Amino acid sequence: MYDKLFILIPTFEPSLKLYNVLDNLKDAGFKNVVMVDDGSYDKAIFKQLRDYKILRHDKNLGKGEALKTGFKYISSKDFLGVITVDDDMQQDISDIKAVADKFLESKNVVLGVRTFDKSVPFKRRFANKSVAFIFNMKYGTKISDTQTGLRCFPKKILDDLCKVSGSRFEYEINVLKYLAVNNIPINFVPIKTIYNDEVSRYNDLKDSYKIVKAIFKKDE
């Protein structure tokens, strides 16, 4: 069912949860999985993944560059769309399938959007809602979760996504700017909000400030 879809996982110093992510994807029928190792120091976890395609950066370049590396590789393949997935079990497999199903139905960009209720730490909830509010005010959109990592893109826009500026977390907001400015249709799928007990590489206030700066930076 998902033979014409690719899964792209950007990763840096992943935990053993990466194995669970891959097992869940395999069990759900996702056969085309590409990982981008963004300069991890510890390569041990990857030694057990010889059956998977792993692209590598010699040093850490940031999530944005990892996504672009994956897009460039996948763009030459025979497929319909690519789904970006995190490496740490923060996205439920049922939600990944829901995003895939919506894309196969619509062939549009699909975003998995989280609901930031009171179960989410206040600082994280405030940062996400503030960024979404600012983005929507500037671009006239209705995106409730501008920082979701669960996204599906059709093949036809991958070359353009590789040209979008940004190397780290700001790249993902710049992708949304590209979609908004070019009036590219977006479908939304509600997904669970899952936070684990690991230290996030995303700093709520510091990185949110950088993302807000990216929102107001002149469109390219």
Secondary structure per residue as TSV (DSSP state, phi and psi in degrees):
chain	resnum	aa	ss	phi	psi
A	1	M	-	360.0	-34.0
A	2	Y	-	-108.1	24.0
A	3	D	T	-63.6	-26.1
A	4	K	T	-95.9	14.1
A	5	L	E	-117.2	144.8
A	6	F	E	-108.9	147.1
A	7	I	E	-106.3	129.7
A	8	L	E	-116.7	122.8
A	9	I	E	-119.3	105.1
A	10	P	E	-79.1	136.0
A	11	T	E	-145.9	145.8
A	12	F	S	-144.5	120.7
A	13	E	S	48.6	57.2
A	14	P	-	-69.5	154.5
A	15	S	-	-90.4	-178.9
A	16	L	T	-65.9	-11.5
A	17	K	H	-62.8	-21.5
A	18	L	H	-58.0	-37.3
A	19	Y	H	-61.9	-41.0
A	20	N	H	-64.7	-41.6
A	21	V	H	-58.0	-47.0
A	22	L	H	-67.0	-40.2
A	23	D	H	-63.0	-42.9
A	24	N	H	-64.0	-40.9
A	25	L	H	-63.9	-43.4
A	26	K	H	-62.4	-45.9
A	27	D	H	-63.7	-29.0
A	28	A	H	-83.4	-6.9
A	29	G	T	100.1	10.8
A	30	F	-	-87.5	108.1
A	31	K	-	-95.1	-24.2
A	32	N	-	-101.3	96.0
A	33	V	E	-122.6	127.8
A	34	V	E	-122.7	131.8
A	35	M	E	-112.3	148.3
A	36	V	E	-119.4	110.5
A	37	D	E	-81.8	106.5
A	38	D	E	-86.1	58.4
A	39	G	S	78.3	32.1
A	40	S	-	-60.5	140.6
A	41	Y	S	-77.7	-40.2
A	42	D	-	-93.5	110.9
A	43	K	-	-95.2	0.0
A	44	A	G	-58.2	-41.6
A	45	I	G	-63.3	-26.9
A	46	F	G	-80.2	-15.5
A	47	K	G	-65.9	-23.4
A	48	Q	G	-89.5	6.0
A	49	L	-	-118.7	38.1
A	50	R	T	-66.1	-18.9
A	51	D	T	-82.7	-2.6
A	52	Y	S	-109.8	151.9
A	53	K	E	-80.6	120.4
A	54	I	E	-123.3	117.9
A	55	L	E	-92.8	147.5
A	56	R	E	-129.8	141.5
A	57	H	E	-104.2	137.4
A	58	D	S	-67.0	-28.0
A	59	K	S	-141.3	165.5
A	60	N	-	-70.4	118.8
A	61	L	-	-108.9	-15.1
A	62	G	-	110.8	157.6
A	63	K	H	-60.6	-38.3
A	64	G	H	-59.4	-45.1
A	65	E	H	-68.1	-35.6
A	66	A	H	-63.2	-42.3
A	67	L	H	-63.6	-43.2
A	68	K	H	-62.9	-40.6
A	69	T	H	-59.7	-43.8
A	70	G	H	-65.7	-43.2
A	71	F	H	-61.0	-41.9
A	72	K	H	-62.8	-41.7
A	73	Y	H	-67.1	-47.3
A	74	I	H	-69.8	-28.6
A	75	S	T	-60.9	-21.2
A	76	S	T	-88.2	-1.7
A	77	K	S	-93.0	168.1
A	78	D	S	-91.0	103.5
A	79	F	-	-160.1	170.6
A	80	L	S	-103.3	-41.7
A	81	G	E	-154.5	164.5
A	82	V	E	-128.3	134.2
A	83	I	E	-107.6	127.1
A	84	T	E	-90.1	131.6
A	85	V	-	-132.7	140.5
A	86	D	-	-78.1	164.0
A	87	D	S	-97.1	7.6
A	88	D	S	-126.2	22.4
A	89	M	S	69.1	18.4
A	90	Q	-	-83.2	0.0
A	91	Q	S	-125.8	122.3
A	92	D	-	-71.2	141.7
A	93	I	H	-61.6	-31.8
A	94	S	H	-65.5	-32.9
A	95	D	H	-74.0	-37.9
A	96	I	H	-61.1	-42.7
A	97	K	H	-64.0	-38.8
A	98	A	H	-63.8	-40.3
A	99	V	H	-64.8	-43.6
A	100	A	H	-60.8	-45.4
A	101	D	H	-63.3	-41.2
A	102	K	H	-64.7	-39.7
A	103	F	H	-65.2	-45.4
A	104	L	H	-62.6	-28.2
A	105	E	H	-77.0	-41.2
A	106	S	H	-104.0	-28.3
A	107	K	-	63.9	15.3
A	108	N	S	-98.0	167.4
A	109	V	E	-57.7	138.3
A	110	V	E	-127.0	131.8
A	111	L	E	-113.4	132.0
A	112	G	E	-86.2	114.7
A	113	V	E	-108.5	133.1
A	114	R	E	-91.7	155.3
A	115	T	-	-102.6	117.3
A	116	F	-	-93.4	81.2
A	117	D	-	-88.8	-169.5
A	118	K	T	-71.8	-7.3
A	119	S	T	-75.9	-16.1
A	120	V	S	-87.2	136.1
A	121	P	-	-50.4	138.5
A	122	F	H	-54.8	-45.4
A	123	K	H	-60.8	-41.3
A	124	R	H	-68.4	-41.8
A	125	R	H	-64.5	-44.5
A	126	F	H	-63.4	-43.9
A	127	A	H	-62.9	-46.9
A	128	N	H	-66.0	-44.7
A	129	K	H	-67.6	-35.9
A	130	S	H	-66.5	-45.3
A	131	V	H	-62.8	-43.5
A	132	A	H	-62.1	-42.6
A	133	F	H	-61.1	-46.6
A	134	I	H	-64.0	-43.5
A	135	F	H	-62.1	-47.4
A	136	N	H	-66.1	-35.7
A	137	M	H	-64.7	-39.6
A	138	K	H	-75.0	-38.2
A	139	Y	H	-109.0	0.5
A	140	G	-	66.0	29.7
A	141	T	-	-102.2	177.4
A	142	K	-	-132.1	54.1
A	143	I	-	-95.3	112.6
A	144	S	S	-81.3	-17.7
A	145	D	-	-137.7	92.1
A	146	T	T	-80.2	-9.5
A	147	Q	T	-113.5	15.2
A	148	T	-	-64.4	139.7
A	149	G	S	-94.0	-8.0
A	150	L	-	-93.6	101.0
A	151	R	E	-139.3	149.1
A	152	C	E	-125.9	130.5
A	153	F	E	-121.6	139.0
A	154	P	E	-73.7	154.3
A	155	K	G	-56.4	-36.6
A	156	K	G	-63.9	-16.7
A	157	I	G	-108.5	2.5
A	158	L	H	-62.3	-40.7
A	159	D	H	-59.7	-39.9
A	160	D	H	-68.1	-37.8
A	161	L	H	-63.6	-30.5
A	162	C	T	-69.5	-18.0
A	163	K	T	-96.0	-8.8
A	164	V	S	-67.3	137.3
A	165	S	-	-74.0	161.7
A	166	G	-	113.3	136.3
A	167	S	S	-110.7	-25.9
A	168	R	S	-120.1	-139.4
A	169	F	T	-62.1	-27.9
A	170	E	H	-65.6	-20.1
A	171	Y	H	-58.7	-40.4
A	172	E	H	-66.5	-33.7
A	173	I	H	-73.2	-33.9
A	174	N	H	-66.4	-31.2
A	175	V	H	-64.2	-42.1
A	176	L	H	-65.2	-36.6
A	177	K	H	-61.0	-44.1
A	178	Y	H	-59.2	-44.4
A	179	L	H	-63.7	-42.5
A	180	A	H	-67.8	-47.3
A	181	V	H	-63.5	-33.9
A	182	N	T	-95.9	8.4
A	183	N	T	53.6	42.0
A	184	I	-	-83.3	126.1
A	185	P	-	-60.4	140.9
A	186	I	E	-129.3	133.5
A	187	N	E	-106.5	151.9
A	188	F	E	-121.1	139.4
A	189	V	E	-125.8	121.6
A	190	P	E	-67.3	134.8
A	191	I	E	-131.5	164.7
A	192	K	-	-69.9	149.8
A	193	T	-	-98.4	111.4
A	194	I	-	-122.2	125.7
A	195	Y	-	-124.0	133.2
A	196	N	-	-97.6	-177.2
A	197	D	S	-95.7	12.9
A	198	E	S	-88.4	159.7
A	199	V	-	-73.8	121.2
A	200	S	-	-76.9	146.1
A	201	R	S	-82.3	-2.1
A	202	Y	-	-99.1	119.2
A	203	N	-	-92.1	113.1
A	204	D	H	-49.7	-54.8
A	205	L	H	-81.8	-45.3
A	206	K	H	-63.3	-49.1
A	207	D	H	-73.0	-31.9
A	208	S	H	-64.1	-37.5
A	209	Y	H	-61.4	-43.0
A	210	K	H	-64.1	-37.5
A	211	I	H	-68.3	-40.1
A	212	V	H	-63.1	-39.9
A	213	K	H	-60.3	-39.6
A	214	A	H	-66.1	-34.9
A	215	I	H	-61.5	-41.1
A	216	F	H	-89.5	-5.5
A	217	K	S	-66.6	143.3
A	218	K	-	-55.5	132.5
A	219	D	-	-63.8	139.7
A	220	E	-	-95.8	360.0
